[in-house]
């Protein structure tokens, strides 16, 4: 199921890459780790992690699995994530408002 979903996302254009790169950066920053640390944990180059976060590289399923393992999440959490609100950007009545 995941492989079919990823293939559909890759075939659909830039939208999924934008979601993935935003999710990847947010997941990394939530864990307070640098691109270099993530790259080492995922056994990728810093160059690759940087290009993924900047939307200049389309990852393979294997790369997404490596990143997910390094971040302690499922691959779907990277592909299908929705961007989180930044601290202090909540609506009235929500924390950070």
Secondary structure, DSSP 8 states (H G I E B T S, - for coil): -HHHHHHHHHHT-HHHHHHHHHHHHHHHHHTT--HHHHHHHHT--HHHHHHHHTT-----HHHHHHHHHHHTS-HHHHHS------TT---TTSTT-
